[in-house]
């Protein structure tokens, strides 16, 4: 993605997932914001953004972080919120194994207490190792953990799947996590 679109994507992540008030934006209960209000707030904050650029960011974002309503008048983040929203996701049966990318420095803490949402509304899990590795690389030397999602689900723990394919759950206790080879001395 070109550098300007990356900057806009980061701005959208901030205001649609974490701090809509920063530009005077209001999200509805399901996380949707009015596009006109978003553009006006961006202009007040000195961020150059128009409808065409917004549509390009939504379409080009490889992680499909954002969605525009069918009529193009509303936008929201598909997942990753630290502000309380109800994305309207229905519980789903996950695959037997999902993956979580992290950095080696977090392994000992995860061994002790599992995976927690860390200020977000859910723990994010990937359906494939490559995506999880990519996520882990953002935080340091990556490690891919396996999550016994099928067993967790059978044990009564709910899972959801965001519109962009990211699997979500409230937490992952250590007994459901596979640390794999080479993580015993990580930390």
C-alpha positions in Angstrom: 0.0 0.0 0.0 1.4 3.4 -0.8 2.6 5.5 2.1 -0.2 8.0 2.1 -2.8 5.2 2.3 -0.8 3.6 5.1 -1.0 6.9 7.1 -4.8 7.2 6.4 -5.2 3.5 7.5 -3.4 4.2 10.8 -5.5 7.3 11.3 -8.7 5.3 10.7 -7.5 2.6 13.1 -7.1 5.2 15.8 -10.4 6.9 15.4 -12.6 3.9 14.5 -11.1 1.4 16.9 -9.6 3.4 19.9 -10.3 7.1 20.1 -13.2 8.5 18.0 -13.4 11.4 20.4 -10.0 12.6 19.2 -11.8 14.1 16.2 -15.2 14.6 17.7 -16.5 11.4 16.0 -19.3 9.3 17.4 -19.7 5.6 16.8 -23.1 4.0 17.1 -23.5 1.0 19.3 -22.3 -1.3 16.5 -19.2 0.7 15.7 -20.5 2.5 12.6 -19.6 6.1 12.0 -21.1 8.6 9.5 -18.6 9.1 6.6 -19.4 12.8 6.4 -18.7 13.3 10.1 -15.5 11.3 9.7 -14.3 13.5 6.8 -15.2 16.7 8.7 -13.4 15.5 11.8 -10.3 14.5 9.8 -10.2 17.9 8.2 -10.4 19.6 11.6 -7.5 17.4 12.7 -5.5 18.4 9.7 -5.8 15.0 8.0 -6.4 15.2 4.3 -9.1 12.7 3.5 -11.8 12.5 0.9 -14.4 9.8 -0.1 -12.3 8.4 -2.9 -9.2 8.0 -0.7 -11.4 6.5 2.0 -12.8 3.9 -0.4 -9.2 3.1 -1.7 -8.0 2.5 1.9 -10.9 0.2 2.6 -10.4 -1.7 -0.6 -6.6 -1.9 -0.4 -6.1 -2.8 3.2 -4.7 -6.3 3.1 -6.1 -7.1 6.5 -9.5 -5.8 5.6 -9.6 -3.8 8.8 -12.5 -1.6 7.7 -15.9 -1.9 6.0 -18.1 0.7 4.3 -21.8 0.2 4.4 -23.5 -0.8 1.1 -24.6 2.7 0.4 -21.2 4.2 1.3 -22.5 6.5 4.0 -21.1 4.7 7.0 -17.7 3.1 7.9 -16.5 0.9 10.8 -13.5 -1.2 11.9 -14.1 -4.9 11.5 -12.4 -5.8 14.8 -9.6 -4.6 17.1 -11.6 -2.1 19.2 -10.6 -0.9 22.6 -13.8 1.1 22.8 -16.9 -0.9 23.6 -19.0 -1.7 20.5 -21.2 -4.6 19.6 -20.2 -5.8 16.2 -23.3 -8.0 16.1 -21.2 -11.1 15.6 -22.9 -14.5 16.2 -21.0 -17.2 18.0 -19.4 -19.6 15.5 -17.7 -23.0 15.6 -14.0 -22.4 15.1 -11.6 -24.8 13.3 -9.9 -27.3 15.6 -6.7 -25.2 15.7 -6.2 -21.5 15.4 -2.9 -19.5 15.7 -1.7 -16.5 17.6 1.3 -14.5 16.7 3.3 -12.8 19.4 6.9 -11.9 20.2 9.3 -14.1 22.2 9.5 -11.6 25.0 5.8 -12.3 25.9 6.1 -16.2 26.1 6.7 -16.6 29.8 3.8 -14.3 30.7 1.5 -16.2 28.3 2.7 -19.5 29.8 1.6 -18.2 33.2 -1.7 -16.5 32.4 -2.7 -17.3 28.9 -3.8 -14.8 26.2 -5.8 -11.8 27.2 -7.3 -9.0 25.1 -4.7 -6.5 26.3 -7.0 -3.5 26.3 -9.1 -4.6 23.3 -12.5 -6.3 23.4 -11.2 -9.7 22.2 -8.1 -11.9 21.7 -7.3 -12.1 18.0 -6.6 -15.4 16.4 -5.6 -16.4 12.8 -6.7 -19.3 10.7 -3.2 -19.7 9.3 0.4 -19.7 10.6 1.6 -17.1 8.0 -0.8 -14.5 9.2 0.0 -15.1 12.8 3.7 -14.9 12.1 3.2 -11.5 10.3 1.3 -10.3 13.4 4.0 -11.5 15.7 6.7 -9.7 13.7 5.2 -6.3 14.5 6.2 -6.9 18.2 9.7 -8.3 17.9 11.1 -11.8 17.2 7.9 -13.7 16.2 6.6 -16.9 17.7 3.4 -18.6 16.5 1.4 -20.3 19.2 -1.3 -22.9 18.5 -4.7 -22.6 20.2 -6.9 -25.7 20.7 -9.9 -23.7 19.5 -12.1 -26.7 18.9 -11.5 -28.0 22.4 -12.1 -24.6 23.9 -15.4 -24.3 22.0 -16.5 -27.8 23.2 -15.7 -26.6 26.7 -18.2 -23.8 26.3 -16.0 -20.9 25.3 -17.5 -18.7 22.6 -15.7 -17.8 19.3 -16.7 -15.2 16.8 -15.4 -14.5 13.3 -15.0 -10.9 12.2 -15.9 -9.8 8.7 -12.2 -9.8 7.7 -11.8 -13.5 8.8 -10.1 -12.8 12.2 -11.2 -15.2 14.9 -12.1 -13.6 18.2 -12.6 -14.9 21.7 -12.5 -13.3 25.2 -9.4 -15.1 26.5 -7.3 -18.2 26.0 -6.3 -20.0 29.2 -2.8 -21.5 29.1 -4.1 -25.1 29.0 -5.4 -24.5 25.5 -2.1 -23.1 24.1 0.6 -25.0 22.3 4.0 -23.3 22.6 5.8 -25.5 20.0 9.5 -26.2 19.7 12.0 -23.5 20.5 9.9 -21.5 22.9 10.9 -23.1 26.1 13.8 -20.7 26.6 12.1 -17.7 25.0 11.3 -14.7 27.1 
